[in-house]
Amino acid sequence: MCPAPTCSTSPRGRRLHVIFASGFLRALRFLEKHWQRLCRDIRSGALDVEITDRSVRAAVERVLRADPVLTDAVQVECAKPSWEPPR
């Protein structure tokens, strides 16, 4: 019996879970490499010039505001030596 209500034993359900997990892990790896740039963007309230896709820029610029408190919180978490969960 699956403890989560969204858990599925069908092949389609398992495939959806694998796709989600794969995308989530790719996003974490990207963040692990680029968190310092993200912090610069949040601290300044301006998007990095290397982000050139117009639709991405427009979407992010609609919500991006300078936020030093958020930047500090992101830095504290991302600067930790290991991104592995505690055992």
C-alpha positions in Angstrom: 0.0 0.0 0.0 1.3 3.4 -0.9 1.4 6.0 1.9 0.9 9.0 -0.4 -2.4 9.6 -2.1 -0.7 10.5 -5.4 1.5 7.4 -5.5 0.7 5.1 -8.3 1.8 1.6 -9.1 0.8 1.9 -12.8 3.5 2.3 -15.4 2.2 5.7 -16.3 2.2 6.8 -12.7 5.7 5.6 -12.1 6.9 7.3 -15.3 5.4 10.7 -14.1 7.2 10.3 -10.8 10.5 9.6 -12.5 10.1 12.5 -14.9 9.4 14.9 -11.9 12.3 13.5 -9.9 14.6 13.8 -12.9 13.6 17.5 -13.5 13.9 18.3 -9.8 17.4 16.9 -9.6 18.5 18.8 -12.7 17.1 22.0 -11.2 19.1 21.3 -7.9 22.3 20.6 -9.9 21.8 23.9 -11.8 21.2 25.8 -8.6 24.3 24.2 -7.0 26.4 25.6 -9.9 24.8 29.0 -10.2 23.5 30.0 -6.8 26.0 32.9 -6.5 24.6 34.5 -9.7 21.1 34.0 -8.4 22.1 35.8 -5.2 23.6 38.7 -7.1 20.3 39.0 -9.0 18.2 38.9 -5.9 20.4 41.4 -4.0 20.4 43.9 -6.9 16.9 43.3 -8.2 18.3 43.0 -11.7 18.6 40.0 -13.9 22.1 38.8 -15.1 22.8 40.1 -18.6 23.7 36.5 -19.7 20.0 35.6 -19.4 19.0 36.5 -23.0 15.8 34.7 -23.6 13.2 37.4 -23.9 10.3 35.5 -22.4 12.4 34.3 -19.5 13.7 37.8 -18.8 10.2 39.3 -19.0 8.7 36.7 -16.6 11.5 37.0 -14.1 11.6 40.8 -14.2 7.9 41.0 -13.4 8.6 39.4 -10.0 12.3 40.2 -9.2 12.8 42.8 -6.6 16.0 43.6 -4.6 15.8 41.6 -1.4 18.9 41.6 0.8 17.2 39.5 3.5 16.3 36.8 1.0 19.8 36.9 -0.5 21.4 36.4 2.9 19.1 33.4 3.6 19.9 31.8 0.2 23.6 32.4 0.8 23.5 30.7 4.2 21.9 27.6 2.8 23.8 27.4 -0.5 27.3 28.1 0.9 27.1 25.0 3.1 29.9 22.6 2.3 27.6 19.7 1.4 24.2 19.7 -0.3 23.7 16.1 0.7 20.8 15.5 3.2 21.8 14.6 6.7 21.9 10.9 7.4 
